[in-house]
Amino acid sequence: MRNILPVCADAKGSVDFSRAPPVDSRMDPGQSAVLPTVREALRTLSSSEDGDCILSTLGSLKRYLGGAESPAPPGEQEEFARRHFSDVLRCLVGRLSPGWLELLPDGQLEDLWASFFLEGPADQAFLVLMESIEGAASPSFRLMKTAQLLARFLRAGRMAAVMEGQCRQRAGPAFPPLQDALLSKAVGLPDHLGNRLRRENLEPFLPQNYFPLLGEEIVRVLQALVDSLRGGWDCSVSFLSQVLGKACVHGRQKEILGVLVPRLTALTRANCLWQRVCWRLVECVPDRAMEALLTGLVEAALGPEVLSRLLGNLVMKSKKAQFVMTRKILFLQYRYSTPMLQSLLGYLAMDSQRRPLLIQVLKELLETWGSSSAIRHASLPQQCYVSKAVLICLAHLGEAELRDSREDLLASLMAGVKSRLDSSLPVVRRLGMTVAEVASARIHPEGPPLRFQYEEDELSRELLALAAPPPAADSPSEASLAVAPVAAETTDRGSADRGIPQARPEGTGSDLDSDDELVPYDMSGDRELKSGKTPAYVRDCVEALTSSEDWERWEAALRALEGLIIRSPAAAREVAEYLTSQFYALNFSLRQRMDILDVLTLAAQELSRPGRLPKTPQCGSPSPASQPSSTQASAWRAVVEERIRSKTRRFTQGSARRGPDASPNEFNLVAGYFFFPLIRHFDRPLVTFDLLGEDQLVLGRLVHTLGALMYLAVNTTVAVAMGKALLEFVWTLRFHGDAYVRRGLLSAVSSILLSVPAERLLADLPDELLEAQPWLADVAEQDPDEDCRVLAVKALLLLEKLKGTLLPLSSS
């Protein structure tokens, strides 16, 4: 067994191999003879310029490495390696120069010089090389030559020798300063070399190349350790665990585990000794690196069976591992993929000792899923993540295991369903319905089933596929092949149901249609007989629709109302005043109130867009006889314009089409009647209607409607007053818990910035804008809803864009 040179650490933390204990006078005469030989050799190497003399001196030292024809006795080799080898290496690095290497022809001296680093004790050679690279001037010949030698060192597999030497210490761990130095340099090698070589960095030192090589070297060391265990030799994997953990902490899980996990997956298959070595490898990882390692392993492992072979019952032995696997990955993070969740929860389900943890995880997941506070403050991806975890847990647990916790699970489930059905976001409601249907059937199969009506989307189909019991597969690819047909079958069944023609009732077949050959009677000239009079004013239409029970009057009012408003947009004031007053009335459902908001928005769109309103003549509709002449006149004008265009020479090319005729914004006349009544009473709760309470869905629709009205009021005289009122409204509700409401508020801010002229913003709303900017920045960084963050960023960009306009105005 090879001993390691005693080392000491100075005040700066660097490792000094030269501080060895003095030579004991009682030492064997053969061992004491090494010191004078090394001293004379170092003196010659430091000063001589004679190539033959240097060659002879290096040959005498080579005897102590066992590489010469007549090697030194084992005791002398051990003493040389333990006490003098690092001094010889430093001396060789110190003499490195182009002239010194050319003292012998054909590169003899360079090959002999490199052999000391490639054949001697690997740990000392590695540290001296790293020390020389960090101390060399940049750029320099010595730096590049030492870096090239380090690359040869790596390609020769010497990093495996470095780590293996630390794993074969029989008398306990090696000297802590030496291990710390080796660990730091081995894992931080790409950073050290990148900082020193910069643009002249070599390929082997790039992280994407080095860490896969380090993974291969770890596998080689593990293979050597397994062979030693089979031979009855003791060894330790602690140093390998530290290297692996530190590499993962540095964020290199994919590079190193991408090589390590596939190799260990194959080696642990039906091999108990390799499984025990892998278990010990992860058990010895320090707690500070456990999270980084486990997340990387769960991502890289191909299924729960592989993860179980690599980890064993680690979650039962390590509190840190149990916290990471059952809390951190599931509750505090949500960036992991669905196959990773299946691997993790499947790992907990694969062993009888770990299944109680799975039941506990399910309870905590459903508590989180059912928490109204979590629903309000968690983002949609996080809610989907927890929902998937719940369904995967239920797929792994049997009815007997769920029976003892049924009441608690159902209570959490029902609370979550209620909170999600109250949400303003359709996707959240659909998520609650899907999970509730599946989970209730699993938790309480003999009870009445929950059934909801909702339109399936990609997410709901994925959740339904996760609820199926997992097959006995060794990898997610196999599991996906088994699960995918479930979703495909659901989709195909739905499409097939829609594609199959419905069976006709008896007596309606084509063979019974005896009148198909009859010629239809021409009824184009018939006119509908009306008993009522067509309303001539908007007020008459409103009266007919609100007070009359005659359906003919209703129909006549609805047919006439649009034309009346088109002929006189100012008449829309009467309908706007009525609808806005009825929005806060008592005897209306939530659906009717939202219909009122939709009608107001659509009407505002029609009024605010020039060219959208058709020109209706005052004298009634044109007669059939007048239509052909109108068509002929249009065709005649088109022919004339085409002839003129073909015979006209143009020296510049431009658009030949006329733009739309300019026309005033008709919404200007009624914008205030649309807007202010809606915003006036939002904070007054009614017996059947409370916008600031449970009716947050309607509040969200109201906020979006106000933002739309603000946007459509661009270039209107009332836009400034509307913007000021809307900004105060936004400021009151800016911390609302519902994401849909917050989205509307942020959209409203953008509408204000787009619709109110820049100079009026500076003159009338300077303080409000200054207060809104830090709030928008906070939302853009911390809001749990992704859409809210995006909308806040857009509003901030609009503010920044306006600064170029506002600042010159303020300076003038």
Secondary structure, DSSP 8 states (H G I E B T S, - for coil): -------EE-TTS-EESS------TTS-HHHHTHHHHHHHHHHHHHH---HHHHHHHHHHHHGGGT-SSS---HHHHHHIIIIIHHHHHHHHHHT-SHHHHTTSGGGHHHHHHHHHHHHS-HHHHHHHHHHHHHHS-SS-HHHHHHHHHHHHHHHTTHHHHHHHHHHT-TTSS--HHHHHHHHHHHHSHHHHHHHHHGGG--GGGSHHHHHHHHHHHHHHHHHHHHHHHHTT-----HHHHHHHHHHHHTT-HHHHHHHHHHHHHHHTTT-HHHHHHHHHHHHTS-HHHHHHHHHHHHHHSSSHHHHHHHHTTHHHH-HHHHHIIIIIIIII---S-HHHHHHHHHHHHSSTTTHHHHHHHHHHHHHHHT-HHHHHHS-HHHHHHHHHHHHHHHHHS-HHHHHTTHHHHHHHHHHHHHHHHT-S-HHHHHHHHHHHHHHHHHH-TTS----------HHHHHHHHHTS---S-SSHHHHHHHHHHHHHHHHHHHHHHHHS-----TT-SGGG-TTTTS-----TT-----SS----SHHHHHHHHHH---HHHHHHHHHHHHHHHHH-GGGHHHHHHHHHHHHT-SS--HHHHHHHHHHHHHHHHHHHSTT-S----TT-S--TTHHHHHHHHHHHHHHHHHHHHHT---SS----S--------GGGGTHHHHHHHHHHSTT---SS--TTTT-HHHHHHHHHHHHHHHHHTTT-TTHHHHHHHHHHHHHHHTT-S-HHHHHHHHHHHHHHHHHS-HHHHHHH-HHHHHHHHHHHHHHHHH-S-HHHHHHHHHHHHHHHHHHHHHHHHHH-
